Every structure is written in structure tokens, then in C-alpha cells.
């Protein structure tokens, strides 16, 4: 089983916000001639990278719930302009919606075992993804999602 990462999606109010941000950044990279890839920069390098790259994903916590994930394609260490070691988590730009799973706030990222990760929304539950974000949040707050 693959190992995953989980991280707060700071600045996004919904999965739709995240998808719009990804599309914007990819378009920006196309316009400037940069490689068209999506990545998230983080300070800490995952020590269990091989386990993660064996099919793992980055699960995003949005407004207190895990709501979606993106497949991790590569972990790329680098040193920034200030001499600080960082890494880029290169992600597939496709956002996969998941069952909502409540999560308390935390800093950085955490490992997430496959058995603890929420399931992807299947074809029979795709209607949940079409539901307005505010309604989904209210239902989640009531413990109905």
C-alpha cells in the first residue's frame, strides 16, 4: 500500500477554489515559458519518499475536512535563493474529490496511511461533488457527510 501526505489547503474555501488556482498557475507557466507542471513547495523533505511515490497522493484539508487529493508524481529537493533547503511536491494537476473526513488544524504536512485515507467519491456518489460548497459544509458540520 502506498503512503500519502496530508496538508492544509490554506487560502482555499472550496475544491473549486483549488481547481481554479491550479488552472491559473498552469496558464501562467505556459505564458512565461516555464515547464507546465503543478507543484507545492514545502520546507521539509519527506524521508519516506519512495513509499509515497509508489502511488501516493497529497490529500488536501479544506475548511476543516479532507475533501480531495492529487497524485504525487515526484519529490524534488532544492535550495532557495536564501540558501534554505526545500522541496517541491510535484502533483498531477487533476483534483480527485474524496469523502469528507474531519481534520483539526496542524502545521506542515503529515504522513497518511492508505487505510486511514478517505475514499474517492465513486460514480454512485458523484452528485455530492455537484452540490454547492456551502451546502456540503453545512451538511458536514451536522455530521451528515
Buried (B, 14 or more C-beta within 10 A) or exposed (E): EBBBBBBBBEEBEBBBBBBEBBEEBBEEBEEEEEEEBBBBEBEEBBEEBEBBBEEBBBBBBBBBBBBBBBBBBEBBEEEEEEEEEBBBBBBBBEBBBBBBBEBEEEEEBBBBEEEEBBEEBEEEEEEBBEEEBEEBBEBBEEEEB
